[in-house]
Amino acid sequence: MHSINICIEAFGAIEKQLPQGLTFECEFNATVAEVLNMIVQTYPQVEAMLERCACAIGEDIISRQQHLTQNSTVVLLSPVAGG
């Protein structure tokens, strides 16, 4: 089984809690949820924020159950409040 590299880009409130250029190496076919768990293991302070974030690849919102089969950039989108 080979591994893939997943870059993390964060926007909104969570952006301030994670370093830029964050990358994780994970197993081929890992789920987005597994990558998010890796983030929480490294940065436990973001766990509550991650639970509320939407995830995207490119311009497409993706499910946390989606399998990752190639090097990708997963975008974390914090919820936005406003009126």
Short mmCIF file of the C-alpha atoms (twelve columns), coordinates in Angstrom:
data_MODEL
# 
_entry.id   MODEL 
# 
loop_
_atom_site.group_PDB 
_atom_site.id 
_atom_site.type_symbol 
_atom_site.label_atom_id 
_atom_site.label_alt_id 
_atom_site.label_comp_id 
_atom_site.label_asym_id 
_atom_site.label_seq_id 
_atom_site.Cartn_x 
_atom_site.Cartn_y 
_atom_site.Cartn_z 
_atom_site.pdbx_PDB_model_num 
ATOM 1  C CA . MET A 1  0.000   0.000  0.000  1 
ATOM 2  C CA . HIS A 2  1.469   3.369  -0.890 1 
ATOM 3  C CA . SER A 3  0.918   6.647  0.879  1 
ATOM 4  C CA . ILE A 4  -0.356  9.995  -0.335 1 
ATOM 5  C CA . ASN A 5  0.248   13.556 0.841  1 
ATOM 6  C CA . ILE A 6  -2.690  15.670 1.914  1 
ATOM 7  C CA . CYS A 7  -2.165  19.422 2.224  1 
ATOM 8  C CA . ILE A 8  -4.489  21.327 4.528  1 
ATOM 9  C CA . GLU A 9  -5.705  24.846 3.783  1 
ATOM 10 C CA . ALA A 10 -7.853  26.514 6.415  1 
ATOM 11 C CA . PHE A 11 -10.099 29.562 6.160  1 
ATOM 12 C CA . GLY A 12 -12.056 31.478 8.757  1 
ATOM 13 C CA . ALA A 13 -11.601 31.040 12.503 1 
ATOM 14 C CA . ILE A 14 -9.697  27.755 12.227 1 
ATOM 15 C CA . GLU A 15 -7.092  29.394 9.981  1 
ATOM 16 C CA . LYS A 16 -5.631  31.174 13.024 1 
ATOM 17 C CA . GLN A 17 -5.226  27.867 14.886 1 
ATOM 18 C CA . LEU A 18 -3.328  25.867 12.254 1 
ATOM 19 C CA . PRO A 19 0.029   26.596 10.620 1 
ATOM 20 C CA . GLN A 20 0.238   27.415 6.928  1 
ATOM 21 C CA . GLY A 21 1.658   24.674 4.721  1 
ATOM 22 C CA . LEU A 22 0.264   21.886 6.912  1 
ATOM 23 C CA . THR A 23 0.698   18.490 5.216  1 
ATOM 24 C CA . PHE A 24 -0.038  14.961 6.401  1 
ATOM 25 C CA . GLU A 25 1.083   11.672 4.911  1 
ATOM 26 C CA . CYS A 26 -1.666  9.069  4.998  1 
ATOM 27 C CA . GLU A 27 -2.499  5.727  3.489  1 
ATOM 28 C CA . PHE A 28 -3.903  5.527  -0.024 1 
ATOM 29 C CA . ASN A 29 -7.722  5.422  0.209  1 
ATOM 30 C CA . ALA A 30 -7.845  7.081  3.656  1 
ATOM 31 C CA . THR A 31 -11.027 8.989  4.393  1 
ATOM 32 C CA . VAL A 32 -11.281 12.709 5.006  1 
ATOM 33 C CA . ALA A 33 -12.377 11.844 8.574  1 
ATOM 34 C CA . GLU A 34 -9.103  9.958  9.126  1 
ATOM 35 C CA . VAL A 35 -7.132  13.008 7.994  1 
ATOM 36 C CA . LEU A 36 -9.174  15.221 10.326 1 
ATOM 37 C CA . ASN A 37 -8.352  12.828 13.180 1 
ATOM 38 C CA . MET A 38 -4.657  13.246 12.352 1 
ATOM 39 C CA . ILE A 39 -5.090  17.015 12.643 1 
ATOM 40 C CA . VAL A 40 -6.764  16.651 16.066 1 
ATOM 41 C CA . GLN A 41 -3.986  14.350 17.297 1 
ATOM 42 C CA . THR A 42 -1.410  17.000 16.381 1 
ATOM 43 C CA . TYR A 43 -3.481  20.104 17.247 1 
ATOM 44 C CA . PRO A 44 -6.034  19.002 19.894 1 
ATOM 45 C CA . GLN A 45 -7.172  22.588 20.494 1 
ATOM 46 C CA . VAL A 46 -8.966  22.624 17.114 1 
ATOM 47 C CA . GLU A 47 -11.200 19.579 17.718 1 
ATOM 48 C CA . ALA A 48 -14.402 21.557 18.427 1 
ATOM 49 C CA . MET A 49 -13.751 23.873 15.465 1 
ATOM 50 C CA . LEU A 50 -13.125 20.952 13.105 1 
ATOM 51 C CA . GLU A 51 -16.484 19.414 13.996 1 
ATOM 52 C CA . ARG A 52 -18.208 22.506 12.562 1 
ATOM 53 C CA . CYS A 53 -16.024 22.937 9.469  1 
ATOM 54 C CA . ALA A 54 -17.066 22.025 5.972  1 
ATOM 55 C CA . CYS A 55 -14.434 20.230 3.901  1 
ATOM 56 C CA . ALA A 56 -13.724 20.808 0.233  1 
ATOM 57 C CA . ILE A 57 -11.375 19.759 -2.529 1 
ATOM 58 C CA . GLY A 58 -11.129 22.458 -5.146 1 
ATOM 59 C CA . GLU A 59 -14.547 24.095 -5.297 1 
ATOM 60 C CA . ASP A 60 -16.460 20.951 -4.317 1 
ATOM 61 C CA . ILE A 61 -17.730 20.388 -0.772 1 
ATOM 62 C CA . ILE A 62 -16.919 16.784 0.161  1 
ATOM 63 C CA . SER A 63 -18.149 14.265 2.705  1 
ATOM 64 C CA . ARG A 64 -15.948 13.221 5.596  1 
ATOM 65 C CA . GLN A 65 -16.452 9.652  4.382  1 
ATOM 66 C CA . GLN A 66 -14.900 10.428 0.994  1 
ATOM 67 C CA . HIS A 67 -11.828 8.330  0.219  1 
ATOM 68 C CA . LEU A 68 -8.642  10.092 -0.850 1 
ATOM 69 C CA . THR A 69 -6.794  8.290  -3.617 1 
ATOM 70 C CA . GLN A 70 -4.248  10.868 -4.742 1 
ATOM 71 C CA . ASN A 71 -2.206  13.754 -3.393 1 
ATOM 72 C CA . SER A 72 -4.795  16.434 -2.623 1 
ATOM 73 C CA . THR A 73 -5.416  19.717 -0.879 1 
ATOM 74 C CA . VAL A 74 -8.291  19.531 1.593  1 
ATOM 75 C CA . VAL A 75 -9.788  22.921 2.385  1 
ATOM 76 C CA . LEU A 76 -11.331 23.510 5.818  1 
ATOM 77 C CA . LEU A 77 -14.098 26.110 5.811  1 
ATOM 78 C CA . SER A 78 -15.170 27.496 9.176  1 
ATOM 79 C CA . PRO A 79 -18.825 28.473 9.479  1 
ATOM 80 C CA . VAL A 80 -19.446 32.168 8.935  1 
ATOM 81 C CA . ALA A 81 -21.845 34.172 11.086 1 
ATOM 82 C CA . GLY A 82 -23.448 37.290 9.820  1 
ATOM 83 C CA . GLY A 83 -26.627 39.063 9.145  1 
# 
